Amino acid sequence: MEIIKTIFMMQKIKQKFPHLNIGFVPTMGYLHEGHLSLVQQAKKENDIVIMSIFVNPLQFGPEEDFDRYPRNEKRDMLLAEKAGVDYLFIPDVNEMYPKDLVIEMKIKDRIGVLCGASRPGHFDGVITVLTKLFHIVQPTKAYFGLKDAQQLAVIDSLITDLNFPITLIGVNTKREADGLALSSRNVYLTETERHEAKALFEALQLATKLINDGLLESHPIVTKVTEYIMTHTSGEIDYVSLLSYPNLKYVDKIDQQVIIAVAVNFKHARLIDNIIVNQYGKIIESFQQGG
């Protein structure tokens, strides 16, 4: 595995292998099995796998955890190499943003709900850094986890609207044995909160059961999921939402592919989770768009 820290050297890779398929896994580091599962799929579908690690300050609000976000570069290097990454791109902030940006990127749809509703500017930062990374790496396919489903929907818009010649791949959420979605922020949970956190996925499983049992109205499903989380955790619910996917519009009845998504604030960690199902209650485990 080769470590690359400059944009100039990263751009040389595409020039060196102009005809090979490049799979790209952008991350903010502190790698876990969820990230490594993206690498595994990328290795199956491409000639070269490039991973980036960059904690992007543009997607953190002034009161958010940019400084506290977990970092362990040496550990990440070892895990990436063991997973089979060919090139690991680790730029610093000055490399990615050497001066104030003259061009400001903003997204106007798919952001007024879920995490976007309480994190103004977050997804503007996401599309800005990904536009830069897509131009630098020039991948054939880009891989993201379905746990960050709103982010995936935003990236789908970015690739479509700006005509990036990239296939977007959404990979099924990796989970602990009890169902908790893997996240770098799980390390902030207390022992009690960690035990409670499995209720997020249990609540989503309840929603799937209700749909399979014939309940297709959105409001009672959201109510029952909310009640389950309130009963089984001490966390504060940020949202429980049922929306069309990937357009992220409110629907009264499940007659199309939808996402049921939750966010819960514990003392030092904000956890998100979701499931995507079709109108028949079948869970969607992968997503592919563009290219």
Buried (B, 14 or more C-beta within 10 A) or exposed (E): BEEBEBBEEBBEBBEEEEEEBBBBBBBBBBBBBBBBBBBBBBBEBBEBBBBBBBBBBBBBEEEEBEEEBBBEEEEBBEBBBEBBBBBBBBBEEEBBBEEEEEEEBEBEEBBEBBBBBEBEBBBBBBBBBBBBBBEBBBBBBBBBBBBBBBBBBBBBBBBEEEEBEBBBBBBBBBBBEEBBBBBBBBEBBEEEBBBBBBBBBBBBBBBBEBBEEEBBBBEEBBEBBBEBBBEBBEBEBBBBBBBBBBBBEEBEEBEEBBBBBBBBEBEEBBBBBBBBBBEEBEEBEEBEBBE
